[in-house]
């Protein structure tokens, strides 16, 4: 959630802070609901691999082009 910093951040709901904050909170609620209903105890290895894969994917996005894409250094 970048909305609490009052900085723009790419978001499907809008790039300004308020829509970003609301979208971030909704995604946290969705994650909690999905986590509650996920049969993690029955599929521990799959849950671990899925979580690690998601963390790797988002890490690669932010380490590479980032959320804003590549910066244009040409002025």
C-alpha positions as MATLAB code, in Angstrom:
seq = 'XXXXXXXXXXXXXXXXXXXXXXXXXXXXXXXXXXXXXXXXXXXXXXXXXXXXXXXXXXXXXXXXXXXXXXXXXXX';
ca = [
       0.000    0.000    0.000;
       1.646    3.162   -1.195;
      -1.432    5.315   -0.469;
      -0.345    6.052    3.082;
       2.726    7.889    1.768;
       0.605   10.245   -0.415;
       2.725    9.247   -3.420;
       1.396    8.055   -6.771;
       1.740    4.355   -7.498;
       0.377    2.272  -10.393;
      -2.948    0.729   -9.445;
      -5.923   -0.503  -11.467;
      -8.247    1.607   -9.304;
      -6.256    4.789  -10.021;
      -2.734    6.048   -9.451;
      -3.559    8.501   -6.685;
      -3.180    7.736   -2.971;
      -6.821    7.185   -1.936;
      -7.759    4.544   -4.562;
      -4.410    2.871   -3.937;
      -5.015    2.703   -0.195;
      -8.518    1.268   -0.672;
      -7.280   -1.287   -3.230;
      -4.440   -2.293   -0.905;
      -6.783   -2.843    2.015;
      -9.179   -4.869   -0.154;
      -6.286   -7.072   -1.309;
      -5.244   -7.691    2.307;
      -8.823   -8.711    3.175;
      -8.977  -10.983    0.110;
      -5.669  -12.621    1.085;
      -6.951  -13.262    4.622;
     -10.196  -14.805    3.304;
      -8.347  -17.027    0.819;
      -5.836  -18.068    3.482;
      -8.690  -18.968    5.852;
     -10.312  -21.329    3.339;
      -7.092  -22.813    1.909;
      -6.503  -26.456    2.909;
      -2.874  -25.800    3.859;
      -2.674  -28.662    6.364;
      -3.629  -31.126    3.606;
      -1.160  -29.714    1.062;
       1.762  -28.315    3.069;
       4.401  -28.731    0.347;
       2.221  -27.200   -2.369;
       1.377  -24.269   -0.077;
       5.065  -23.661    0.661;
       6.087  -23.888   -3.005;
       3.206  -21.616   -4.074;
       4.074  -19.010   -1.450;
       7.760  -19.089   -2.360;
       6.913  -18.847   -6.068;
       4.712  -15.815   -5.465;
       7.392  -14.111   -3.388;
       9.980  -14.830   -6.096;
       7.703  -13.484   -8.850;
       6.929  -10.197   -7.096;
      10.568   -9.844   -6.060;
      11.681  -10.231   -9.680;
       9.155   -7.622  -10.828;
      10.404   -5.076   -8.310;
      14.080   -5.946   -8.809;
      13.740   -5.700  -12.593;
      11.462   -3.136  -14.213;
       9.715   -2.303  -10.947;
       6.095   -1.317  -10.529;
       6.491    1.794  -12.675;
       8.385    0.087  -15.516;
      11.832    1.087  -16.694;
      12.821    4.710  -16.134;
      13.503    6.833  -19.192;
      16.900    8.448  -18.599;
      16.648   10.523  -21.781;
      15.640   14.128  -21.030;
];
